[in-house]
Amino acid sequence: MIYNQRREVLGGEKLEDTYQGIISETVEDMCASFCPDKTPAADWDWYRLREDFHRQFNFLPDFAALDEGQIKREELEDWLKEQALKQFAARKEEFSAPVMEQLMRVLLLQTIDTQWKDHLLSIEHLKEGIGLRGYGQKNPKQEYKREAYGLFMEMMGRVRNEVLQKIFHIQMAREEDVERMDAERRQRQQALNRVGDEDSANKPVTRDQDKVGRNEPCPCGSGKKYKRCCGQ
């Protein structure tokens, strides 16, 4: 799954469809967590739903337009998806199509690669300790399959959440901001250079070779004593 997804991203295939699918899955997970099927709409955890939606998508839709006492979960899901997709379309217009496409590709690849490496490390730790499950009268092989699958699904959830947070929170740097950051970087580098020059100037002079006695043979190889040769 991971390698197929990377190949699709590198080939630029269905990038927008991928993000739209991630948005839909994320909204569905939110509604499943805070709006249980058998619970009346008035008793849903609306506060946490709003907070989680805002944290993920970086905007808060007008929940007041909803009838929170009568709405069905499927209707809520469709409404939230529509709001999130509208905001996603607005982001594309803000960055322009070529920039947005490159941004979607880079963010997705970076997130997948980082989370995949962390997942492989978690799997190694799981392998090291899975034999201990036998002491609890459990089949280590079956426990490994179950826990490894759980770790993989958690990783996929982290990929979705991280990608969405980045794409909805990232801001285009203004030209004056870039120039200001470059100026600050140059100032810091100049300050470090000055400190380095001062340290070099204050450093005591040390000999590269041992001191030659006046009556010792001259190191130049003349055969004379140092005081009669180079030490005059």
N, C-alpha and C positions, 0 to 999 in steps of 0.2 A: 504493500500500500504506500509506504513512504517513498520508495524509489520510483514507483509509477507517478506519484504526485509530483516529485521533483522533476521528472522528465517532462511532464505536461507544463509545469511552470517555466522551465528553461526553454521549452519550445513555444511559449506564449500562447498555449492552447486554452481557451475558455477561462481566462483569468477572471473576467467579470462574472461569469457563471459561478466560478468557485467562491468568490466573495459573497455573491448573493445567496449561495447555499449555506455558507458559514453564518450569515446573518439570520437566515430562517431557522437553522438548527439552534442557534444561541437563543433566539426569542422563544422557541418551543421549550428549551430547557428551563428558561426563566419561569414561564407559565406553569410548567409541570412542578417546579419547586415551590412556588408561592400561591398557586391557584389549583389546589387539588380538585379532582373531578367531582367527588361526592360531597364537597363542602360548598355551601351557598356562597354566591359571589360577594355578598356583604361581609362575609367572614374571611375572605382571602386576605393575605398579608400584603395589602396595597402599599404600605410604607416601604417595605423591603424591596418590593417589585420596582417601585420608582427609583429607589437608591441604586439598585443593581443595574437598572436600565441606564440611568445617568452615568454611572461609573463606566459602563461598557461602551456606550455610544456618544458620550460627551454632550448630550442635550436631553432636555426633558420635554416630551410632548404634552399637549394640553389634555391631561387626564380628566379635567373638569367636563370635557365634552362627552365623556362616557357616562352611562347609567351604571354606576358601580354596584348597584343592588340587583340588577336584572340581567346584565350582560352574560353571555355564555363564554366559556373558555376559548372555543374555536373562533368566536368573533373577536375576542381580545387578541388572540394570536395574530389573526389577519390584520387587525388595525395596527398593532405594534410593528409588524413586518413592513406594512405600507409606510409608516412614519420613518422607520430606519432606512428603507430603500430610498425614500425621498432625500434624506440627509446624505446618503451615499452618493446619489446623483449630483447633489449640490457640491460635494467635495470634488467630484470629477470636473465640474465646471470651474471650480476655484483653482485647480492645479493645471488645467488643460489636459487633453487626452493623452499626448505622448508622455508627459511627465507623470501623470497618474498611472499609466500602464507600467512604466519603469518602477515607480514607487511600489505598486502592488506586487510586482515580481520580486523585488529586492526584499521587502518586508516578509513576504511569505517564505522565501528561501532561507533567510537568516533565522527566522523563527523555527522553521522545521529542523534545520541543521542543529541549532542549539538544543532544542528539546529532544531530538533524536539521540544526541550524544549523552545527554543526561539520562535518558531512558536506558541506554545500553549499560551505563554505569550502575543503574538501579538493578538491572537484570543480573549483572555480575555479583552484586551483593546478595541478591535473592538466591543465586546458585550456591554461594558459599554457605548459606545457612539453612537451605531447604532440607538437608538431611536430618535436622533436629525435629522435623515434623513427625518422624517415625516414633520418637519418644512419646508423642501425644496420641499414639494409636491412629495416626493418619497416614495415608498413602502419599509419600513425598512427590511422586510423579504427578498425581492428580492435583495435589496442592500447588505444585509449580505451575501447571497449566492454568489453574484458576487465578492464582495471584499474578502471573505474568500477563494474562489477559486483562486483569484489572489495572495493572500498571500502564499497559498500552492505551487503554481507553482514557485513563487519566491524562496521559501525555497528549492525546488527540484533543481533549478538552482544553488543555493549557494552550495548545497551538491556536485553536479557534479564539480563545479569549485574548491572547496576547496580540494576535494579528489585528483583531478588530479594535482593540484599544489603541494600537499604534496608528492605524489608518484613520481613525476618527479623532485622534488627539494631535497628530503631527501638524506643525504649522510651517508655512513657507517663510523662509528667512528673507527679510527685506534687505535691499542692497546696503542701506546705511548701517544696518545691524552687522552685516558681514564685515564692512569696513571698520566698524568700531571694535569688533572682536579681533581683527587682524592687528589693529593698532595696539590693543591691550597685550596681545601675544608678543609683539615686537618690544614693547616696553619691559615686559617680564624678562625676555631674553637679554636685553641690554643690561638690566639690573643684575642678572646672573653673571654676565660677562664682567661687569665692573667688580663684583665680589671676587670672582676668580682672579682678576688682575691684581687686586689688593692682596689677596692671599699669597700670590706668587712673589709680589714685591716684599712682603714681610717675612717670607720664608728664609731662614738662615742658610748661608752658603756652606755646603759640605764638600769634602774632598772626595774625588773619585778613586784616589790611590792612597796608600799609606805614605806617611811623611818619611823622607830619606834623611838619614843622619849625615852630618857634615863629613865624617871620616869614613863613611861607607862608599863602596864603589858607585860611580855615577851610573844611573840607569840608561844613559845614552849609549853605553858599550865602549867608551874610549879606554877603559882600564884605569883611569885616574880616579883619585878620590873626588867625591862630590864637591867639596869645598874648593878644589883646584880646577874644577871643570865648569859644569852648568850652575853650580851653586855660588860662583863668584859674584 
